[in-house]
Amino acid sequence: MAAEIEANLDHVREEIREACKRARRDPKEVTLIAVSKTKPIEDLRRAYAAGARDFGENKVQELTGKIEQMPTDIRWHMIGHLQRNKVKYIAGKVALIHSVDSYRLAEEINIHAKKNNCIIPILIEVNYAGENSKFGIAPEETEELVREISELENVRIKGLMTIAPFVENPEENREIFRGMKQLSVDIGRENIDNVEMDVLSMGMTNDYIVAVEEGSTMVRVGTGIFGARDYSRMK
């Protein structure tokens, strides 16, 4: 399994390099996040040994449990839907919260950032495809939310995130990724105080190559690194 995870990581990194080459981008612009939800700590340690330093988790309880068991130089990413009553458990412990889609959530993050005397970086989650099953704010409402959250003292907007539809052909998501890139550029041009649009978190195992070609700076790859998930471990 260790060799398999290492080989998978190498493969994904090579695919990112090739996608960057086609898009005339520097591969250093793209951060690979190893999405380790439902995976045992042994698998995370194998990925760490193979050079992974950015890990993403969907659930707060799993995230905090793994933080305690893994090296301290890891950058942890909260990529799943975050409930306001769970913010206190991760404040000051994560490098980035990807899934902020309301002012009330950002406000709660700000409260706990102040309590922990820290600044918490966040991304605004955009439901670009308008899927009813997905969280995230509508594209046309994104700039207004960004402006509201920018007033919070201990929260910093670093960019945008989206979860594209699951499709058999990743090309079907190209227009979504292209639209997200344009949205980030448009908001960036507004030069809003305390707001950066340097991060564009989009692309997962099935479509990260297309996402990188369209400007993603963070890809969230789980099964492409660790293999299929065993959800029975979560029960």
C-alpha positions in Angstrom: 0.0 0.0 0.0 2.8 2.4 0.8 4.3 2.0 -2.7 0.8 2.3 -4.2 0.2 5.7 -2.5 3.6 6.9 -3.4 3.1 5.9 -7.0 -0.4 7.5 -7.1 1.1 10.8 -5.7 3.8 10.7 -8.3 1.2 10.2 -11.1 -1.0 13.0 -9.9 2.0 15.4 -9.6 3.1 14.5 -13.1 -0.5 15.1 -14.5 -0.5 18.5 -12.8 2.9 19.3 -14.4 1.7 18.3 -17.8 -1.6 20.3 -17.4 0.5 23.3 -16.4 2.7 22.9 -19.4 -0.3 22.9 -21.7 -1.7 26.0 -20.0 1.8 27.7 -19.9 1.6 27.9 -16.1 4.3 27.3 -13.5 3.5 24.0 -11.6 4.5 25.8 -8.4 1.3 27.7 -8.7 -0.7 24.6 -8.0 -1.0 23.0 -4.5 -2.0 19.4 -4.3 -4.3 18.7 -1.4 -4.4 15.0 -0.3 -8.0 14.5 0.7 -7.8 11.9 3.4 -11.4 11.6 4.7 -12.2 8.1 5.9 -8.6 7.0 5.5 -6.7 5.4 8.4 -3.8 7.3 9.9 -1.3 4.8 8.4 -2.3 5.9 4.9 -1.7 9.6 5.8 1.7 8.7 7.2 2.6 7.0 3.9 1.5 10.0 1.9 3.4 12.3 4.3 6.5 10.1 3.8 6.0 10.5 0.0 6.1 14.3 0.4 2.5 15.3 0.9 2.2 18.3 3.3 -1.3 19.6 2.5 -4.2 17.3 3.7 -7.9 18.0 3.4 -10.7 16.7 5.6 -14.5 17.0 5.4 -15.5 16.4 9.0 -14.3 18.4 12.0 -14.1 15.4 14.3 -12.0 13.4 11.9 -9.8 16.5 11.2 -9.0 17.2 14.8 -8.3 13.6 15.6 -5.8 13.3 12.8 -4.1 16.6 13.6 -3.2 15.1 17.0 -1.6 12.1 15.4 0.3 13.7 12.5 3.5 15.9 12.2 3.1 19.5 13.1 4.4 20.8 9.7 1.2 19.7 7.9 -1.1 22.3 6.4 -4.7 21.1 7.2 -7.6 22.2 5.0 -11.2 22.1 6.0 -12.9 21.3 2.7 -16.3 20.0 3.8 -19.4 21.9 4.9 -18.7 23.5 8.2 -21.5 24.0 10.9 -21.2 27.1 13.0 -21.2 25.1 16.2 -18.1 23.2 15.1 -15.9 26.2 14.3 -14.5 26.4 17.8 -12.8 23.0 17.4 -10.7 24.0 14.4 -10.0 27.7 15.0 -6.3 28.3 14.9 -5.6 24.7 13.8 -6.2 24.8 10.0 -4.3 26.6 7.3 -7.4 27.3 5.3 -11.2 26.8 5.5 -12.5 26.3 1.9 -16.2 26.1 2.5 -17.5 29.5 3.7 -20.8 30.3 2.0 -22.6 32.7 4.4 -21.9 35.8 6.5 -23.2 34.0 9.6 -20.5 31.3 9.3 -17.8 33.9 8.6 -19.0 35.8 11.6 -18.7 32.7 13.8 -15.2 32.1 12.4 -14.3 35.7 13.2 -15.5 35.3 16.8 -13.3 32.2 17.4 -10.3 33.7 15.6 -10.4 36.6 18.0 -10.6 34.2 21.0 -7.6 32.4 19.6 -5.8 35.7 18.8 -5.3 34.7 15.2 -6.3 35.5 11.6 -8.2 32.7 9.9 -7.8 32.4 6.1 -11.0 31.4 4.2 -12.3 30.7 0.7 -15.8 31.6 -0.4 -17.6 28.4 -1.7 -19.5 29.1 -4.9 -22.1 26.7 -6.3 -21.3 27.7 -9.8 -23.3 24.9 -11.4 -26.4 25.7 -9.3 -26.8 22.1 -8.0 -29.5 21.8 -5.4 -27.5 19.1 -3.6 -24.5 21.3 -3.1 -23.6 24.0 -0.7 -22.2 27.3 -1.9 -23.4 30.8 -2.9 -24.6 31.7 -6.4 -22.0 33.3 -8.6 -24.0 36.5 -9.0 -24.2 36.9 -5.2 -20.5 36.2 -4.5 -19.1 39.7 -4.7 -21.7 41.1 -2.3 -20.9 38.3 0.2 -17.2 39.0 -0.2 -17.7 42.7 0.6 -19.7 41.9 3.7 -17.2 39.4 5.0 -14.2 41.7 4.2 -15.4 43.9 7.1 -14.6 41.2 9.7 -11.3 41.9 11.4 -10.0 38.3 12.0 -11.0 36.6 8.8 -9.1 36.9 5.5 -10.6 36.0 2.2 -7.9 34.3 0.1 -10.0 33.3 -2.9 -12.8 31.1 -4.1 -13.7 27.4 -4.1 -16.2 25.3 -6.0 -17.2 21.6 -6.2 -18.1 20.9 -9.8 -20.7 18.3 -10.8 -19.5 14.7 -10.9 -19.4 13.9 -14.6 -18.1 11.0 -16.7 -16.3 13.3 -19.1 -14.3 16.0 -17.3 -14.5 18.2 -20.3 -18.1 18.9 -19.3 -16.8 20.9 -16.3 -14.4 23.1 -18.3 -16.9 25.9 -18.7 -17.6 25.9 -14.9 -13.9 26.1 -14.1 -13.4 28.8 -16.7 -16.3 30.8 -15.3 -14.9 30.4 -11.7 -11.6 31.8 -13.0 -13.3 34.8 -14.5 -15.3 35.4 -11.3 -12.1 35.4 -9.3 -10.5 37.9 -11.7 -13.5 40.1 -11.7 -13.7 40.3 -7.9 -9.9 40.7 -7.7 -10.2 43.8 -10.0 -12.4 45.5 -7.4 -9.5 45.8 -5.0 -11.6 45.2 -1.9 -9.8 45.8 1.4 -8.7 42.6 3.2 -9.6 40.5 0.2 -7.2 38.5 -2.1 -8.1 36.3 -5.0 -4.9 34.4 -5.2 -6.5 31.0 -4.4 -8.9 29.1 -6.7 -9.7 25.7 -5.2 -11.3 23.6 -7.8 -10.9 20.2 -9.3 -11.0 16.7 -7.7 -9.9 13.2 -8.7 -12.1 13.0 -11.8 -11.5 16.5 -13.2 -8.4 18.1 -11.6 -6.5 18.1 -14.9 -9.1 20.2 -16.7 -9.3 22.5 -13.6 -5.6 23.1 -13.6 -5.7 23.9 -17.3 -8.4 26.5 -16.5 -6.5 28.2 -13.6 -7.0 26.2 -10.4 -4.4 26.8 -7.8 -5.5 24.1 -5.4 -6.8 20.6 -6.4 -8.4 18.3 -3.9 -7.5 14.7 -4.7 -8.6 11.8 -2.6 -9.3 8.5 -4.4 -6.6 9.4 -7.0 -4.1 9.2 -4.2 -5.5 6.8 -1.5 -7.8 4.6 -3.6 -11.6 4.1 -3.0 -13.0 5.2 0.3 -14.4 2.8 2.9 -17.3 4.7 4.4 -18.0 1.9 6.9 -15.0 3.2 8.8 -17.0 6.3 9.6 -19.8 4.5 11.4 
